[in-house]
Amino acid sequence: MMRKYSILLLMLPLICCMSASLGEAAVANSFSPVWRVGDHWTVKAVYRSYPDQGKWSEPVFWRYDIVERAQEGGMEYLIMEVRDREDRLKVSSRLVYRAEDLSLVRVEASKTRRGKEFVTVLACGGAAPVATEQTLTPYDTPVFPLICPSSLDFSVTKHVDQLKAVRTVRQEVRQVSGVEEMPGLSPGGDLIEVICTGKDELVFTQYWDTALPWPVYGENGNMKYWLVRE
């Protein structure tokens, strides 16, 4: 018995080292963008034309600004404003992210028609991928950190006309290099690919460069968008 106990004591440092190494590997293979108040960037987006879904609109350029770090209910939040750079569409969004993990918790989508502003407020669960809806401003948001490789399922709850619908969204993350057919991007370079799918549907796809604050390319059922290198 004493011998077995001694062996366990000898193995304990090795087990601890292995656990630490696995933890470090997980951190090394994970990514979350870094946002600070004052950061800004531009995104180009095109939109599917209906009823001819094979055609796309002229590009729209959106300016993204991190405008505030706010506290509410003991939590810290980062506030992002998205506006049409040319101010032609009279459409904007105010996105509220939890500062701790960059989960999207609320979307305030506004549009101005005939001088009157209309605002739609969308509450997000904050614990699942969020797809853009109710606005032209792209805000597809995966669950951070992005761990390469990983495949995780999330439950998404949506309230429609006082009814609650729950669906499962799978988020798959992997590192890719030498992507040759990605629209609008040059081949080569390592990127993080994020694919979120529901039952028999693509929710959104994104490609992230770990040196940049927003996906270099993304798409969902209604739009495609690129980070503009300025």
Backbone as CSV, one residue per row, in Angstrom:
resi,resn,N_x,N_y,N_z,CA_x,CA_y,CA_z,C_x,C_y,C_z
1,MET,0.839,-1.204,0.000,0.000,0.000,0.000,0.878,1.260,0.000
2,MET,1.932,1.252,0.872,2.837,2.394,0.953,3.525,2.651,-0.382
3,ARG,3.869,1.563,-1.095,4.545,1.713,-2.383,3.623,2.364,-3.405
4,LYS,2.350,1.928,-3.435,1.399,2.512,-4.375,1.196,3.995,-4.071
5,TYR,1.150,4.313,-2.770,0.964,5.693,-2.357,2.151,6.542,-2.808
6,SER,3.357,5.977,-2.689,4.560,6.692,-3.111,4.555,6.946,-4.610
7,ILE,4.103,5.943,-5.372,4.036,6.092,-6.823,3.069,7.212,-7.206
8,LEU,1.925,7.251,-6.484,0.940,8.301,-6.761,1.512,9.683,-6.470
9,LEU,2.284,9.777,-5.375,2.903,11.048,-5.047,3.903,11.476,-6.111
10,LEU,4.629,10.500,-6.649,5.591,10.806,-7.703,4.896,11.232,-8.996
11,MET,3.718,10.647,-9.251,2.994,10.961,-10.487,2.247,12.276,-10.409
12,LEU,1.952,12.736,-9.193,1.131,13.929,-9.041,1.709,15.152,-9.755
13,PRO,3.011,15.466,-9.613,3.554,16.625,-10.350,3.420,16.471,-11.852
14,LEU,3.584,15.237,-12.353,3.458,15.002,-13.786,2.045,15.276,-14.253
15,ILE,1.042,14.798,-13.458,-0.365,15.036,-13.813,-0.661,16.523,-13.824
16,CYS,-0.129,17.233,-12.798,-0.357,18.677,-12.733,0.252,19.390,-13.937
17,CYS,1.457,18.963,-14.332,2.114,19.563,-15.496,1.323,19.304,-16.767
18,MET,0.787,18.081,-16.898,-0.016,17.749,-18.084,-1.275,18.596,-18.127
19,SER,-1.932,18.766,-16.967,-3.147,19.579,-16.924,-2.848,21.016,-17.292
20,ALA,-1.733,21.538,-16.764,-1.349,22.917,-17.086,-1.059,23.066,-18.570
21,SER,-0.382,22.063,-19.149,-0.055,22.117,-20.582,-1.308,22.096,-21.430
22,LEU,-2.280,21.261,-21.047,-3.544,21.200,-21.790,-4.284,22.519,-21.694
23,GLY,-4.258,23.117,-20.486,-4.915,24.408,-20.318,-4.264,25.482,-21.151
24,GLU,-2.927,25.500,-21.184,-2.197,26.484,-21.992,-2.474,26.277,-23.474
25,ALA,-2.583,25.007,-23.885,-2.870,24.724,-25.298,-4.245,25.237,-25.681
26,ALA,-5.224,25.057,-24.762,-6.581,25.539,-25.046,-6.588,27.052,-25.188
27,VAL,-5.840,27.762,-24.288,-5.762,29.214,-24.376,-5.072,29.645,-25.660
28,ALA,-3.993,28.933,-26.023,-3.250,29.282,-27.234,-4.099,29.115,-28.479
29,ASN,-5.043,28.191,-28.458,-5.875,27.921,-29.619,-7.236,28.595,-29.535
30,SER,-7.362,29.609,-28.699,-8.618,30.337,-28.576,-8.407,31.798,-28.953
31,PHE,-9.495,32.447,-29.376,-9.397,33.833,-29.838,-10.662,34.598,-29.500
32,SER,-10.471,35.799,-29.000,-11.532,36.794,-28.854,-10.975,38.122,-29.344
33,PRO,-11.732,38.883,-30.115,-11.232,40.190,-30.538,-11.093,41.120,-29.339
34,VAL,-10.243,42.122,-29.475,-10.042,43.113,-28.420,-10.658,44.432,-28.877
35,TRP,-11.647,44.916,-28.115,-12.312,46.185,-28.424,-12.100,47.164,-27.289
36,ARG,-11.781,48.410,-27.655,-11.630,49.485,-26.679,-12.420,50.705,-27.144
37,VAL,-12.851,51.503,-26.189,-13.565,52.731,-26.536,-12.668,53.583,-27.434
38,GLY,-13.236,54.045,-28.534,-12.471,54.818,-29.517,-12.099,54.014,-30.746
39,ASP,-12.130,52.677,-30.659,-11.844,51.840,-31.826,-12.936,52.021,-32.879
40,HIS,-12.541,51.950,-34.138,-13.534,52.033,-35.215,-12.996,51.336,-36.454
41,TRP,-13.898,50.906,-37.320,-13.521,50.262,-38.569,-14.689,50.355,-39.545
42,THR,-14.442,49.992,-40.795,-15.457,50.079,-41.843,-15.710,48.701,-42.439
43,VAL,-16.976,48.407,-42.705,-17.391,47.136,-43.292,-18.193,47.405,-44.559
44,LYS,-17.826,46.727,-45.631,-18.588,46.809,-46.890,-19.572,45.655,-46.942
45,ALA,-20.814,45.941,-47.306,-21.838,44.888,-47.371,-22.623,44.985,-48.674
46,VAL,-23.008,43.824,-49.185,-23.931,43.748,-50.322,-25.089,42.845,-49.914
47,TYR,-26.239,43.046,-50.574,-27.465,42.380,-50.147,-28.120,41.640,-51.301
48,ARG,-28.694,40.507,-50.966,-29.334,39.683,-51.984,-30.552,40.406,-52.555
49,SER,-30.667,40.399,-53.883,-31.799,41.044,-54.543,-32.952,40.059,-54.700
50,TYR,-34.134,40.487,-54.347,-35.319,39.645,-54.504,-36.194,40.240,-55.587
51,PRO,-36.886,39.423,-56.423,-36.941,37.949,-56.354,-35.754,37.226,-57.005
52,ASP,-34.884,37.981,-57.711,-33.725,37.358,-58.347,-32.615,37.210,-57.306
53,GLN,-32.561,36.060,-56.653,-31.615,35.871,-55.564,-30.183,35.677,-56.040
54,GLY,-29.996,35.593,-57.354,-28.643,35.449,-57.881,-27.932,36.780,-58.046
55,LYS,-28.647,37.890,-57.834,-28.053,39.210,-57.987,-27.872,39.864,-56.618
56,TRP,-26.908,40.800,-56.581,-26.595,41.469,-55.329,-26.661,42.975,-55.506
57,SER,-26.948,43.671,-54.434,-27.078,45.121,-54.462,-25.723,45.800,-54.651
58,GLU,-25.767,47.103,-54.865,-24.549,47.897,-54.819,-24.026,47.905,-53.382
59,PRO,-22.713,48.040,-53.189,-22.179,47.981,-51.823,-22.601,49.166,-50.959
60,VAL,-22.769,48.866,-49.681,-23.017,49.886,-48.666,-21.859,49.816,-47.674
61,PHE,-21.361,50.982,-47.263,-20.236,51.017,-46.331,-20.731,51.459,-44.958
62,TRP,-20.449,50.611,-43.962,-20.890,50.875,-42.595,-19.690,51.200,-41.721
63,ARG,-19.824,52.235,-40.899,-18.772,52.584,-39.933,-19.172,52.046,-38.562
64,TYR,-18.253,51.296,-37.954,-18.451,50.720,-36.625,-17.608,51.502,-35.622
65,ASP,-18.234,51.928,-34.525,-17.528,52.686,-33.493,-17.814,52.093,-32.116
66,ILE,-16.761,51.841,-31.334,-16.934,51.505,-29.925,-17.018,52.832,-29.183
67,VAL,-18.218,53.187,-28.705,-18.447,54.547,-28.203,-18.467,54.640,-26.683
68,GLU,-18.646,53.510,-25.993,-18.823,53.628,-24.548,-18.575,52.296,-23.862
69,ARG,-18.066,52.375,-22.637,-18.010,51.231,-21.729,-18.906,51.587,-20.549
70,ALA,-20.028,50.901,-20.419,-21.055,51.288,-19.452,-21.273,50.191,-18.419
71,GLN,-21.812,50.579,-17.291,-22.180,49.643,-16.232,-23.686,49.630,-16.062
72,GLU,-24.218,48.432,-15.877,-25.661,48.277,-15.696,-25.910,47.005,-14.899
73,GLY,-26.557,47.154,-13.763,-26.868,45.985,-12.940,-25.649,45.216,-12.476
74,GLY,-24.557,45.927,-12.216,-23.342,45.266,-11.753,-22.514,44.629,-12.851
75,MET,-22.914,44.769,-14.104,-22.180,44.222,-15.234,-21.626,45.360,-16.079
76,GLU,-20.519,45.080,-16.771,-19.938,46.048,-17.693,-20.280,45.676,-19.125
77,TYR,-20.562,46.694,-19.922,-20.952,46.472,-21.306,-20.170,47.402,-22.231
78,LEU,-19.903,46.919,-23.446,-19.316,47.738,-24.501,-20.416,48.095,-25.489
79,ILE,-20.504,49.373,-25.819,-21.548,49.861,-26.720,-20.926,50.156,-28.082
80,MET,-21.476,49.539,-29.116,-20.997,49.723,-30.485,-22.103,50.376,-31.314
81,GLU,-21.749,51.433,-32.041,-22.707,52.076,-32.937,-22.306,51.806,-34.385
82,VAL,-23.302,51.492,-35.216,-23.072,51.179,-36.628,-23.918,52.139,-37.462
83,ARG,-23.252,52.885,-38.359,-23.964,53.863,-39.171,-23.523,53.785,-40.627
84,ASP,-24.436,54.126,-41.520,-24.145,54.218,-42.947,-23.133,55.348,-43.148
85,ARG,-21.978,55.027,-43.706,-20.906,56.009,-43.833,-21.329,57.207,-44.675
86,GLU,-22.141,56.961,-45.703,-22.604,58.051,-46.566,-23.918,58.653,-46.088
87,ASP,-24.519,58.059,-45.054,-25.791,58.537,-44.497,-26.889,58.615,-45.558
88,ARG,-26.913,57.634,-46.447,-27.933,57.599,-47.496,-29.164,56.812,-47.081
89,LEU,-28.960,55.748,-46.303,-30.061,54.832,-46.009,-30.850,55.207,-44.770
90,LYS,-30.310,56.103,-43.945,-30.985,56.494,-42.700,-31.267,55.285,-41.823
91,VAL,-30.279,54.392,-41.752,-30.390,53.172,-40.953,-29.166,53.102,-40.041
92,SER,-29.370,52.697,-38.795,-28.254,52.546,-37.865,-28.599,51.494,-36.825
93,SER,-27.587,51.068,-36.062,-27.792,50.101,-34.979,-26.925,50.479,-33.793
94,ARG,-27.429,50.178,-32.628,-26.674,50.314,-31.381,-26.608,48.918,-30.775
95,LEU,-25.399,48.380,-30.662,-25.195,47.003,-30.230,-24.578,47.007,-28.835
96,VAL,-25.165,46.232,-27.939,-24.699,46.177,-26.552,-24.091,44.803,-26.294
97,TYR,-22.793,44.783,-25.998,-22.059,43.539,-25.761,-21.623,43.468,-24.296
98,ARG,-21.690,42.284,-23.709,-21.136,42.095,-22.380,-19.621,42.165,-22.479
99,ALA,-18.992,43.048,-21.695,-17.548,43.273,-21.811,-16.750,42.030,-21.459
100,GLU,-17.267,41.209,-20.561,-16.531,40.039,-20.076,-16.235,39.035,-21.173
101,ASP,-17.226,38.757,-22.028,-17.054,37.703,-23.034,-17.489,38.128,-24.437
102,LEU,-17.826,39.419,-24.626,-18.256,39.955,-25.924,-19.484,39.247,-26.468
103,SER,-20.346,38.757,-25.588,-21.624,38.200,-26.041,-22.592,39.350,-26.291
104,LEU,-23.356,39.235,-27.374,-24.300,40.287,-27.759,-25.587,40.101,-26.962
105,VAL,-25.960,41.136,-26.197,-27.136,41.006,-25.331,-28.325,41.837,-25.812
106,ARG,-28.052,42.893,-26.606,-29.181,43.707,-27.065,-28.827,44.426,-28.360
107,VAL,-29.824,44.517,-29.244,-29.682,45.246,-30.505,-30.784,46.300,-30.562
108,GLU,-30.391,47.538,-30.807,-31.356,48.624,-31.007,-31.223,49.076,-32.456
109,ALA,-32.097,48.578,-33.317,-32.025,48.864,-34.756,-32.984,50.005,-35.078
110,SER,-32.453,51.051,-35.702,-33.291,52.214,-35.995,-33.276,52.541,-37.482
111,LYS,-34.360,53.113,-37.929,-34.447,53.620,-39.292,-35.310,54.869,-39.273
112,THR,-34.970,55.812,-40.163,-35.696,57.076,-40.232,-36.454,57.141,-41.545
113,ARG,-37.744,57.360,-41.448,-38.610,57.475,-42.621,-39.450,58.736,-42.499
114,ARG,-39.344,59.593,-43.528,-40.094,60.845,-43.558,-39.878,61.662,-42.287
115,GLY,-38.618,61.678,-41.849,-38.253,62.480,-40.705,-38.584,61.883,-39.353
116,LYS,-39.155,60.683,-39.320,-39.525,60.046,-38.058,-38.675,58.802,-37.845
117,GLU,-38.125,58.668,-36.634,-37.258,57.536,-36.327,-38.063,56.394,-35.713
118,PHE,-37.814,55.182,-36.221,-38.443,53.978,-35.685,-37.334,53.082,-35.136
119,VAL,-37.505,52.611,-33.906,-36.491,51.793,-33.252,-37.079,50.440,-32.888
120,THR,-36.361,49.370,-33.284,-36.731,48.011,-32.906,-35.679,47.477,-31.947
121,VAL,-36.112,47.029,-30.771,-35.189,46.513,-29.763,-35.285,44.995,-29.727
122,LEU,-34.141,44.337,-29.927,-34.069,42.880,-29.917,-33.223,42.438,-28.736
123,ALA,-33.786,41.632,-27.862,-33.040,41.088,-26.731,-32.414,39.767,-27.147
124,CYS,-31.114,39.621,-26.881,-30.398,38.388,-27.229,-30.041,37.656,-25.940
125,GLY,-30.024,36.356,-25.994,-29.760,35.577,-24.793,-28.360,35.742,-24.257
126,GLY,-27.410,36.061,-25.159,-26.037,36.253,-24.732,-25.252,34.973,-24.549
127,ALA,-25.881,33.831,-24.753,-25.185,32.563,-24.529,-25.240,31.666,-25.761
128,ALA,-25.436,32.269,-26.933,-25.557,31.507,-28.168,-25.204,32.416,-29.342
129,PRO,-24.865,31.848,-30.506,-24.611,32.689,-31.683,-25.836,33.528,-32.030
130,VAL,-25.599,34.746,-32.525,-26.674,35.669,-32.892,-26.538,36.018,-34.359
131,ALA,-27.623,35.848,-35.122,-27.634,36.175,-36.544,-28.313,37.520,-36.771
132,THR,-27.851,38.248,-37.775,-28.413,39.561,-38.096,-29.867,39.438,-38.517
133,GLU,-30.715,40.291,-37.951,-32.106,40.376,-38.380,-32.641,41.774,-38.086
134,GLN,-33.708,42.137,-38.739,-34.421,43.401,-38.529,-33.636,44.646,-38.955
135,THR,-32.481,44.463,-39.607,-31.694,45.613,-40.030,-30.715,45.207,-41.118
136,LEU,-30.196,46.208,-41.832,-29.179,45.962,-42.855,-27.772,45.959,-42.283
137,THR,-27.585,46.422,-41.052,-26.243,46.509,-40.465,-25.796,45.125,-40.007
138,PRO,-24.714,44.587,-40.561,-24.285,43.229,-40.189,-23.830,43.166,-38.728
139,TYR,-24.401,42.221,-37.972,-23.930,42.030,-36.592,-23.892,40.549,-36.199
140,ASP,-23.764,39.654,-37.176,-23.610,38.228,-36.841,-22.534,38.082,-35.760
141,THR,-22.850,37.375,-34.695,-21.921,37.268,-33.570,-21.812,35.824,-33.105
142,PRO,-20.622,35.223,-33.192,-20.430,33.871,-32.662,-20.252,33.922,-31.145
143,VAL,-20.121,32.764,-30.535,-19.805,32.688,-29.114,-18.290,32.708,-28.955
144,PHE,-17.799,33.682,-28.202,-16.367,33.800,-27.930,-16.036,33.162,-26.582
145,PRO,-14.794,32.684,-26.388,-13.719,32.684,-27.372,-13.926,31.607,-28.433
146,LEU,-13.330,31.843,-29.599,-13.340,30.853,-30.663,-12.205,29.875,-30.396
147,ILE,-12.550,28.632,-30.143,-11.551,27.619,-29.813,-11.356,26.710,-31.020
148,CYS,-10.112,26.583,-31.469,-9.776,25.796,-32.663,-9.090,24.483,-32.279
149,PRO,-9.643,23.365,-32.739,-10.951,23.217,-33.370,-12.011,22.957,-32.304
150,SER,-13.261,23.199,-32.641,-14.353,22.896,-31.717,-15.660,22.785,-32.479
151,SER,-16.603,22.086,-31.884,-17.953,21.957,-32.426,-18.906,21.902,-31.237
152,LEU,-19.702,22.956,-31.070,-20.561,23.083,-29.898,-21.990,23.385,-30.320
153,ASP,-22.945,22.856,-29.556,-24.359,23.115,-29.796,-24.888,24.109,-28.769
154,PHE,-25.729,25.050,-29.242,-26.328,26.058,-28.371,-27.832,26.093,-28.604
155,SER,-28.578,26.321,-27.538,-30.029,26.474,-27.641,-30.362,27.946,-27.819
156,VAL,-31.125,28.258,-28.859,-31.514,29.633,-29.162,-33.019,29.753,-28.994
157,THR,-33.442,30.685,-28.153,-34.861,30.905,-27.899,-35.308,32.173,-28.606
158,LYS,-36.409,32.080,-29.332,-36.944,33.229,-30.049,-38.421,33.380,-29.707
159,HIS,-38.815,34.627,-29.410,-40.202,34.926,-29.069,-40.889,35.562,-30.274
160,VAL,-41.949,34.938,-30.750,-42.703,35.442,-31.890,-44.185,35.429,-31.533
161,ASP,-44.800,36.629,-31.520,-46.233,36.739,-31.220,-46.607,35.985,-29.945
162,GLN,-45.856,36.257,-28.883,-46.082,35.677,-27.557,-45.868,34.164,-27.510
163,LEU,-45.300,33.619,-28.570,-44.959,32.201,-28.583,-43.446,32.053,-28.485
164,LYS,-42.994,31.009,-27.838,-41.563,30.774,-27.669,-41.128,29.586,-28.510
165,ALA,-40.136,29.825,-29.359,-39.587,28.756,-30.194,-38.125,28.539,-29.817
166,VAL,-37.736,27.289,-29.644,-36.365,26.946,-29.279,-35.752,26.109,-30.396
167,ARG,-34.570,26.481,-30.836,-33.875,25.699,-31.845,-32.423,25.535,-31.440
168,THR,-31.761,24.571,-32.052,-30.356,24.307,-31.760,-29.496,24.856,-32.883
169,VAL,-28.468,25.601,-32.509,-27.497,26.135,-33.474,-26.139,25.533,-33.143
170,ARG,-25.511,24.957,-34.136,-24.181,24.381,-33.956,-23.119,25.357,-34.452
171,GLN,-22.124,25.613,-33.618,-21.002,26.471,-33.990,-19.756,25.609,-34.155
172,GLU,-19.231,25.594,-35.382,-18.027,24.826,-35.682,-16.894,25.788,-36.014
173,VAL,-15.758,25.563,-35.375,-14.613,26.458,-35.521,-13.393,25.636,-35.922
174,ARG,-12.657,26.140,-36.904,-11.412,25.478,-37.291,-10.480,26.507,-37.915
175,GLN,-9.213,26.193,-37.938,-8.237,27.061,-38.582,-8.059,26.628,-40.020
176,VAL,-8.039,27.582,-40.917,-7.878,27.285,-42.345,-6.759,28.142,-42.898
177,SER,-6.168,27.685,-43.971,-5.116,28.453,-44.645,-5.214,28.216,-46.135
178,GLY,-4.753,29.196,-46.888,-4.770,29.053,-48.339,-6.161,28.958,-48.925
179,VAL,-7.122,29.670,-48.345,-8.486,29.653,-48.873,-8.497,30.345,-50.229
180,GLU,-8.910,29.631,-51.253,-8.784,30.147,-52.614,-10.086,30.722,-53.170
181,GLU,-11.226,30.295,-52.638,-12.487,30.689,-53.250,-13.309,31.614,-52.365
182,MET,-12.710,32.214,-51.368,-13.445,33.115,-50.513,-13.661,34.438,-51.250
183,PRO,-14.914,34.861,-51.430,-15.173,36.073,-52.209,-14.498,37.298,-51.621
184,GLY,-13.800,38.033,-52.490,-13.243,39.316,-52.094,-11.934,39.265,-51.344
185,LEU,-11.372,38.090,-51.147,-10.126,37.985,-50.386,-9.049,37.300,-51.214
186,SER,-7.820,37.690,-50.961,-6.698,37.051,-51.631,-6.409,35.710,-50.979
187,PRO,-5.998,34.710,-51.765,-5.682,33.408,-51.175,-4.455,33.480,-50.280
188,GLY,-4.366,32.525,-49.368,-3.210,32.449,-48.474,-3.506,33.066,-47.122
189,GLY,-2.661,32.721,-46.163,-2.821,33.276,-44.828,-3.698,32.388,-43.962
190,ASP,-3.406,32.376,-42.651,-4.187,31.579,-41.711,-5.365,32.384,-41.184
191,LEU,-6.531,31.774,-41.206,-7.750,32.411,-40.720,-8.516,31.434,-39.840
192,ILE,-9.400,31.956,-39.014,-10.302,31.124,-38.222,-11.657,31.110,-38.907
193,GLU,-12.096,29.934,-39.279,-13.390,29.766,-39.933,-14.447,29.422,-38.888
194,VAL,-15.550,30.162,-38.907,-16.676,29.913,-38.013,-17.907,29.627,-38.877
195,ILE,-18.507,28.467,-38.680,-19.733,28.119,-39.404,-20.813,27.800,-38.379
196,CYS,-21.902,28.563,-38.409,-23.034,28.330,-37.517,-24.214,27.836,-38.344
197,THR,-24.752,26.698,-37.960,-25.836,26.081,-38.718,-26.993,25.711,-37.795
198,GLY,-28.202,25.776,-38.342,-29.379,25.251,-37.674,-29.767,23.955,-38.352
199,LYS,-31.003,23.551,-38.182,-31.466,22.334,-38.826,-31.645,22.588,-40.322
200,ASP,-30.783,21.992,-41.129,-30.854,22.112,-42.588,-30.735,23.554,-43.070
201,GLU,-30.013,24.400,-42.330,-29.843,25.776,-42.790,-28.514,26.337,-42.304
202,LEU,-27.963,27.231,-43.108,-26.766,27.966,-42.713,-27.221,29.235,-42.013
203,VAL,-26.772,29.442,-40.786,-27.107,30.663,-40.050,-26.161,31.773,-40.467
204,PHE,-24.868,31.551,-40.339,-23.882,32.472,-40.896,-22.519,31.797,-40.916
205,THR,-21.643,32.342,-41.765,-20.248,31.920,-41.862,-19.365,33.149,-41.711
206,GLN,-18.254,33.010,-41.000,-17.308,34.109,-40.866,-15.878,33.588,-40.938
207,TYR,-14.967,34.483,-41.350,-13.536,34.203,-41.330,-12.838,35.330,-40.570
208,TRP,-12.117,34.957,-39.533,-11.465,35.928,-38.658,-9.945,35.874,-38.807
209,ASP,-9.335,37.062,-38.816,-7.893,37.224,-38.680,-7.653,37.668,-37.237
210,THR,-6.798,36.975,-36.497,-6.633,37.266,-35.077,-6.029,38.640,-34.808
211,ALA,-5.524,39.300,-35.836,-4.959,40.639,-35.650,-5.995,41.739,-35.866
212,LEU,-7.231,41.357,-36.215,-8.239,42.349,-36.600,-9.472,42.260,-35.701
213,PRO,-10.239,43.358,-35.589,-11.348,43.407,-34.639,-12.670,42.860,-35.161
214,TRP,-12.749,42.542,-36.449,-14.011,42.128,-37.064,-13.682,41.091,-38.129
215,PRO,-14.605,40.190,-38.454,-14.282,39.188,-39.473,-13.903,39.830,-40.795
216,VAL,-12.904,39.258,-41.443,-12.483,39.803,-42.735,-13.528,39.517,-43.808
217,TYR,-14.326,38.478,-43.580,-15.427,38.172,-44.492,-16.504,37.402,-43.735
218,GLY,-17.756,37.677,-44.073,-18.851,36.930,-43.487,-20.048,36.928,-44.423
219,GLU,-20.937,35.989,-44.196,-22.165,35.960,-44.990,-23.261,35.224,-44.232
220,ASN,-24.508,35.607,-44.518,-25.675,34.876,-44.047,-26.658,34.778,-45.204
221,GLY,-27.887,34.420,-44.949,-28.823,34.205,-46.048,-29.197,35.452,-46.816
222,ASN,-28.921,36.640,-46.253,-29.361,37.879,-46.883,-28.240,38.800,-47.330
223,MET,-27.023,38.583,-46.835,-25.965,39.556,-47.107,-24.589,38.915,-47.092
224,LYS,-23.629,39.626,-47.699,-22.216,39.323,-47.596,-21.522,40.589,-47.121
225,TYR,-20.445,40.442,-46.338,-19.774,41.641,-45.830,-18.290,41.394,-45.661
226,TRP,-17.521,42.469,-45.881,-16.060,42.418,-45.823,-15.540,43.532,-44.923
227,LEU,-14.489,43.251,-44.190,-13.790,44.299,-43.459,-12.953,45.098,-44.451
228,VAL,-13.076,46.408,-44.416,-12.349,47.278,-45.350,-10.987,47.599,-44.762
229,ARG,-9.928,47.296,-45.504,-8.568,47.608,-45.052,-8.289,49.073,-45.372
230,GLU,-8.155,49.897,-44.347,-7.950,51.331,-44.556,-6.585,51.766,-44.028
